[in-house]
Amino acid sequence: MDQKKPVGRALPTALIAGKEIELLLDSHEAAAVLGVHPRTLQRMAHRGQIAGVQVGKLWRFRASALAEWIDHAIAS
């Protein structure tokens, strides 16, 4: 019987200057992952409740940071 490898989460990445870099999600994409309004997510990031980086007026989020936040919220 064939043994299948467990399927892990594949995060979007890009090869930049020879390094594999995790791509960032915008507020709308990240909010869809969490099931909240994008403005709610931006407020959470501004308060330091969730990891994000503000580039000008725009917020960006790592998918891995969202997964960590979900894991921490479930454990609490």
C-alpha positions in Angstrom: 0.0 0.0 0.0 1.3 3.4 -0.9 2.1 5.7 2.0 1.2 9.3 1.4 3.1 12.1 3.0 1.1 14.3 5.3 -0.1 17.4 3.5 1.2 20.5 5.3 0.2 24.1 4.9 1.9 25.5 1.8 2.5 29.2 2.4 2.9 31.5 -0.6 6.6 32.2 -1.1 8.9 34.0 -3.6 12.6 33.7 -4.3 14.1 37.1 -3.8 17.9 37.7 -3.9 18.4 33.9 -3.5 16.3 33.7 -0.4 12.9 32.2 -0.1 10.6 34.9 1.4 7.0 34.4 2.6 4.7 36.7 0.7 2.5 39.1 2.6 -1.3 39.2 2.6 -3.2 42.4 2.3 -5.9 43.4 4.9 -8.7 42.0 2.8 -7.0 38.6 2.2 -5.9 38.3 5.9 -9.3 39.3 7.2 -11.0 36.7 5.0 -8.7 34.0 6.6 -9.9 35.1 10.1 -13.5 35.9 9.1 -13.4 39.5 10.3 -13.8 42.8 8.6 -10.5 44.2 7.2 -10.8 47.4 9.3 -11.2 45.2 12.5 -8.0 43.4 11.6 -6.2 46.7 11.0 -7.3 48.0 14.4 -6.1 44.8 16.0 -2.7 45.2 14.3 -2.5 48.8 15.3 -3.1 47.8 19.0 -0.5 45.1 18.7 -3.0 42.3 19.2 -1.9 40.6 16.0 1.4 40.8 14.0 1.3 43.0 11.0 3.4 45.6 9.2 2.1 49.0 8.1 3.5 50.2 4.8 2.3 53.8 4.4 -1.5 53.5 5.0 -1.6 49.8 4.0 -1.3 46.9 6.4 0.3 43.6 5.4 0.2 40.2 7.2 2.2 37.0 7.1 0.0 33.9 6.7 2.2 32.1 9.3 1.6 35.0 11.8 -2.2 34.6 11.3 -1.9 30.8 11.9 0.2 31.4 15.1 -2.4 33.9 16.3 -5.2 31.4 15.7 -3.3 28.7 17.6 -2.6 31.0 20.5 -6.3 32.2 20.6 -7.5 28.6 20.6 -5.1 27.6 23.4 -6.2 30.5 25.6 
